[in-house]
Structure formats: C-alpha cells, structure tokens
Amino acid sequence: QVHLAESGGGLAQAGGSLTLSCAASGRTISSRAMGWFRHAPGKDREFVASINWSGAGTWYTDSVKGRFTISRDNAKRMVSLQMSGLKPEDTGVYYCAAGKQWTLVAGTDSSDYDDWGQGTQVTVSS
C-alpha cells in the first residue's frame, strides 16, 4: 500500500498563489495515475486535476484551467499542484490520490483512485 502526505496548504489572498505537494511512501507511484481532488464545506468532493503515470497527459476541471498546473517527479515520488490566480471558491481541503497503473488517461472521478492522503486545507480570502 502507498501512503500519501499532502503539504503546502494555507491561507492566501484572492489572486495569490500556493503550491501543494504530495509525497508518496511505501509502494511506488511511478506507474500510477495521480489526482488532486478538493472538498469544500457543503459541497461534494470534486475533481481538480490529474496526471498519467508518465506525466505526458494532464487533465483539469474547467474552473481551474489556465490557473492550476499538475506535475510529477517519479524519481522523488512527488506530485505537485501549482495554483495561481486563486479565488475564494478554490477554498477547501485538497486531497492527493493514487489511481490505476499504466493508463494513458488519468481518471477524473474519485472512483478511479484507490489510495488517498489526509488532505491539506486551502483557504482563499477575498
């Protein structure tokens, strides 16, 4: 089993930037799709971004396109989410997740992912 630990959350002003990191330990994630999801109060958990095992393919929910960038470093067992142009509606707990192996397309649904981190809080003030 893989253990995922998110970091980098915090408080940011609207228009600001934060970079979230996800460090993996235990089993390797180099062959697995990775995703970021968020859960805002009163809302369902939603997909934010995903990346396939090689890093060649990335997917984003429409609301973050052009503002967020997902990347991975398989040698370091790290996945990152660079967030810029933050908006109050980006507030929530952000979760890193590990999904299926060797797929060209990284899933965009939580059911595509098997292992989850504990989450890191992101709060954007207006």
N, C-alpha and C positions, 0 to 999 in steps of 0.2 A: 504494500500500500504506500501511497505517496502522501507526505504531509506538506501542506501549502500554508505559507505565512505571508500575509499582506502587511505592507507598511507604507508610510508616506501620506496617509490621510491627515486631515487637519482642517483648519479654518482658513478660508480665502475670501477675498472680496470679489464681487462680480467683475468680470474682465480679467481676473488673475489666473495664475497657473499653479498646478500641482502635478507631481509625478508619483504615481503609485507603483510599487514594486511587489512582486510575488516571488518568494524564494521557495524552491522545492527541495525537500529532503526525503530520504528513503529511496523508493524506486525512481528510475529516471523518467523525465517528462519529454525527453528529446524526440520521442516517436509519437507524441500525443498532441492532439489539438488542445489549445488553451483558450479560455474565455474569461471575460470580465462581465459581471452582472452587478446590478445595484438594486437596493430595496429602499424605497422612500416611505416615510410614515403614511399609512393609509392607502398605500398602493401595493400592487403585486410586484414581486421581483421581476425585473426586466433585463433583457439582454442589452449590453453596451457595445462590446467588441469581441472579436475572436480572431485567432491566427492559426494557420495549419502548422503541421509539425516542422516544416522546413522554413517557415517564415515568409514563403513566397506569396501566400494568399492571406488577405485580411478582409474582415467584414465588420461593418459598423451599423448601428441603428441610425436612422435618418437624423435624429436630433443632435447627434454628436459628430456627424461627418464634417470634415474640414476643421474641426476643433480638437479632436482626440486622435492619438496615434498609438496603436498597439505594436509592440515589438518583443522579440525574444532573443535570448543568448543561451543556446543549448549547452554550451560548454560550462557556463556559470549556473545553469539550472535556474534561470531568471526570466520572468516575463514582466514587462513594464507597460504602463498606460500613462502616456503624457497627455495631460489635459490643459488646454488653454482656452481663453475666452470663456471662462467659467460663468455659469448662470445660476441663479438661485434654484432653478428646477433641477440642477445637477446634484443637489443635496441628497445624501443617502448613505447607506452602508454599502461599500463596494466589496464584492467577493471575487476572488480568483478561483477558477475551476479547471480541472483537467478532464479531457474527454477521450474520444476514440483514438486508436493508433492508426498511423499510416493513411489517414484520409486526406485527399486533396482539398476537400471542402470542410472547413471548421464549422461546426453546428452553431445555430443561433437560438436554440431552445435549451432550457435548463435540463431537459430530459436527455440531451446529448452528452451530459457531463456526469461523471461518476464521483469525483473527489473534489471537495470544496474546502476553502480556507475559512477562517473565523470572521473575516471581514475587517475593514478599516473605515472609520467614519469620515465622510467628506461633508463639510458644511460651507455653503457659499452664501455670504451675506450681500444684501442689495445696497 
